[in-house]
């Protein structure tokens, strides 16, 4: 199982991530609010501004202070290590 650092020492299983989204659009904000109401929202931004929303295959929604571009860089690093 490969883990990715999503900021401040928090890790997620790469295989469980469906997508990494920008949090600024109304539909994404709605997804976050619905996840909060269901108890499925995990705030891993540690009080910082949320710069990305991560959707998991477990139906969890994770907030992170990293940008989607920073995630892309980290995914590529993991991919290079695998090869």
QUILINKA-V767418 format. One record per backbone hydrogen bond with DSSP energy under -0.5 kcal/mol. CO is the residue of the C=O (numbers start at 0). NH is the residue of the N-H. E is the energy in kcal/mol with one decimal. If there is no record, write none. Layout:
[[CO	NH	E] [CO	NH	E]]
This chain:
[[1	13	-2.6] [3	5	-0.5] [3	11	-2.0] [6	9	-1.9] [9	5	-3.0] [9	6	-0.6] [11	3	-2.7] [11	13	-0.5] [12	15	-1.4] [12	16	-0.5] [13	16	-1.2] [15	56	-2.6] [18	54	-2.3] [20	52	-2.7] [21	24	-0.6] [24	28	-2.1] [25	29	-2.2] [26	30	-2.0] [27	31	-2.3] [28	32	-2.2] [29	33	-2.6] [30	34	-2.3] [31	35	-2.2] [32	36	-2.1] [33	37	-1.6] [34	38	-0.6] [34	39	-3.2] [34	40	-0.7] [35	38	-0.9] [39	60	-2.5] [40	42	-0.5] [41	43	-1.0] [41	62	-2.9] [44	47	-1.9] [50	67	-0.5] [51	63	-2.3] [52	20	-3.3] [52	54	-0.5] [53	55	-0.5] [53	61	-2.8] [54	17	-3.1] [54	18	-1.3] [55	58	-1.4] [59	55	-2.3] [60	41	-3.0] [61	53	-3.3] [62	43	-2.0] [63	50	-2.4] [63	51	-1.7] [66	70	-1.8] [67	71	-2.1] [68	72	-2.0] [69	73	-2.0] [70	74	-2.9] [71	75	-2.4] [72	76	-1.9] [73	77	-2.1] [74	78	-2.5] [75	79	-2.4] [76	80	-1.9] [77	81	-1.6] [78	82	-1.5]]
